[in-house]
Structure formats: structure tokens, C-alpha cells
Amino acid sequence: MELQKFEFQRLLDFIPDKGLINFSGSRRLLFQADSLGEMRGELVNSLGENIARGILTRFGYQWGKRDAEALGHLFRDKAEWILAGPMMHAWQGVVQVENTHLEFADNGELVLMKGIWRHSYEAEQHLRLYGPSTEAVCWTLEGYASGYATKVLGSEVLCLETSCVGSGGAECKYEIRPVEHWGNLGKRYQAYLKPNSVVKSLGRLLAEERERAANRRLLVQAVMGISGHMEINTLAREVAYYAKGVTGTESAAVMLYERDRVIELLAVAGDRSLAAPLATWNSLLETVLVGGEVVRDFEISSNRGMPEIVNGILGVPLAVQGQVKGAIFVINKRDGGSFAMDDEESLRLLAGQVGVVLC
């Protein structure tokens, strides 16, 4: 198809009875520009401008790439295909594009494409929300043009905005060049096209904080729920249950100890096969029950009677009126990680409450 014969509306199919809008075989959505502006504001306010820019740039990049794929079967000539991208942006109500330069090398590689963006929805939204910026703000437009052109050309190119209404410019101007022709500017822009590790870290931190909050609530429940009115075996079962929960482990055990090295495994929560060997005297138990020490990151590789599937143990002594009467052990973090100070402090609190109850 020749570009001048390209009719956007002939490829657009509205099917309201099915809730569908299709363009060249791909589903489309129709919504207000202000909605995208509000999402932009949420991202900037929640994550900061740098991370928000990366997210919106990658969104635009995938948008442009998919549009290029949808149009690829219509154009044989790369110049026609690449110029259809600005037309798509205009037809979609995103921005009016005036292309002022398109140059290819003899080998067919793009040398430079540049033009003017007028009535950019993105510049309008940024100005509405924040007023003038110190840098260009048409982030999804840059991403779109980069993704579209990269798909058409089969090699990575970048679009950068060289002037922006959102940062005080008279008009928005763009240039598309091969990555290597942008120098340090290109390297900075490429960072926006990669998922930000800070976002991943924030996600992990949020998940961890939620887990800690849940564990703290469970710990408070345990301290409030453990009472001297319980029969000893019932008490042990409750403590094992709470110990397993607040430390996120596969197994927990509560035991009593007599001075002649008689051990009674009172209760196990979770995988009993992990905890059963604790009923046999070994240096691990001696450390906790005789030495009164907390065991964390205990050396298991030298056997010590524990099964091979045990990869982590945390144990704290149960003291009653200053004398060690037993121990609480938890085995194997469910996430495969190591025991942390939070785990130790939680077990110490549990053990302390049991000690008070047994006085």
C-alpha cells in the first residue's frame, strides 16, 4: 500500500454489542486523555519522576511496537511503513506530527528522522498537573516512536525530544537516530527502557513489610493467648503453632528437658519428620539446653543427627525462674532463606511468655 492511500478508518471496526474496538486485527481502547494524565500523576507522586518516566517510556515503546506489527502487512517500503507511525499517532488523537526530515543510508539503515509534535496530549497533561518542567515531558511519545521505528527497521533506534512545550519550548520537536549516534544521551535514555531495579526492590520491600506486619499481629495474638490455665500439652501445641507462624518455617517443636538428659518432645507444628530427630541428644541440644544459648545458623553439615533436608535451624531456650527447662526450635524457612534477628526476637518473646506462664 502507498502511504497516501492509507485509510485508517477502513481498518477500524467498532463492535459495541461485544464491547470491542478492533484495528487491523488488534483490540483497541477508547478513553479520556485526562485518565492517562491522572495515572501519570499517580506514578510520579508515588514513585518519583525518574521511575515514572521509565514506566511510561516502556509503555509507549510497547504501544509503538505493537502498532508497527499491526501495520507491517500493509507496507513493503520501509520509508512508507515508518511514516505510517506518525499518522497512527495523529489518528489516535495522541499528537499531530509534521515530519521534516527522513534520511536513509545507502545500505538502507536510518540516518535521521525528525519532525514536530503539535498538540501533544502528554505535554498538555503534564502542564495541567505540574506546570512547566525543566526537561522534556513527552515520555510515551518518545517511547512510541522508538518502539515503532525499531520494529520497522529491525535494529535499535531511539527517539528523543529535543524541544518540548512542557518545558517552555515553542513547540515539541523530535529526532530518531540509531542508538550509537546519540552518545551519552542515548545511554541515559536506554536506561528508561529497562525495568527499574528500584521498582522491583520496592515490591519486595512491600511484600516483606506486609509479612512482618502479619507476623507481628500473630505474635501479639500468641502473647495474649498463652495463659497459665492451659494444660501443658495444649500450651506446647499453641506455642509450636505460633512459633511456626511468626518465623515462616516448615516445622516448629517445643520440648522439655530433665537434667539427666531425658527429653520430651511435647508438640510439633508442621513437618514432624524435620523435628523428630530433636528428641535425640546431640551437640545442638546441648548448646541450647545446657549452655542456655540461642542457636542460629547452626552448622548442620557435620550431621549431628539431623536429616539432610534440614537446611536451617533456630532454637531458643525456655527458662523458668532462671533455669533452662526446655527449648523452642524452628526448622527451614519456607522461602529457603536464612533466619534473621526478627525471627530470633519473636522466639525469645514466645519463650519469655511461656517462662512467665510456667512460673
Secondary structure as GFF3:
##gff-version 3
##sequence-region A 1 359
A	DSSP	three_ten_helix	3	5	.	.	.	ID=ss1
A	DSSP	three_ten_helix	8	11	.	.	.	ID=ss2
A	DSSP	beta_strand	12	15	.	.	.	ID=ss3
A	DSSP	three_ten_helix	16	18	.	.	.	ID=ss4
A	DSSP	beta_strand	20	23	.	.	.	ID=ss5
A	DSSP	beta_strand	26	28	.	.	.	ID=ss6
A	DSSP	alpha_helix	33	47	.	.	.	ID=ss7
A	DSSP	alpha_helix	49	71	.	.	.	ID=ss8
A	DSSP	three_ten_helix	72	74	.	.	.	ID=ss9
A	DSSP	alpha_helix	78	91	.	.	.	ID=ss10
A	DSSP	beta_strand	96	104	.	.	.	ID=ss11
A	DSSP	beta_strand	110	118	.	.	.	ID=ss12
A	DSSP	alpha_helix	121	130	.	.	.	ID=ss13
A	DSSP	alpha_helix	139	153	.	.	.	ID=ss14
A	DSSP	beta_strand	157	163	.	.	.	ID=ss15
A	DSSP	three_ten_helix	165	167	.	.	.	ID=ss16
A	DSSP	beta_strand	172	178	.	.	.	ID=ss17
A	DSSP	three_ten_helix	179	182	.	.	.	ID=ss18
A	DSSP	alpha_helix	183	192	.	.	.	ID=ss19
A	DSSP	alpha_helix	197	225	.	.	.	ID=ss20
A	DSSP	alpha_helix	232	247	.	.	.	ID=ss21
A	DSSP	beta_strand	249	258	.	.	.	ID=ss22
A	DSSP	beta_strand	262	270	.	.	.	ID=ss23
A	DSSP	alpha_helix	272	275	.	.	.	ID=ss24
A	DSSP	three_ten_helix	276	279	.	.	.	ID=ss25
A	DSSP	alpha_helix	283	285	.	.	.	ID=ss26
A	DSSP	pi_helix	286	290	.	.	.	ID=ss27
A	DSSP	beta_strand	295	296	.	.	.	ID=ss28
A	DSSP	beta_strand	313	320	.	.	.	ID=ss29
A	DSSP	beta_strand	323	333	.	.	.	ID=ss30
A	DSSP	alpha_helix	341	358	.	.	.	ID=ss31
###
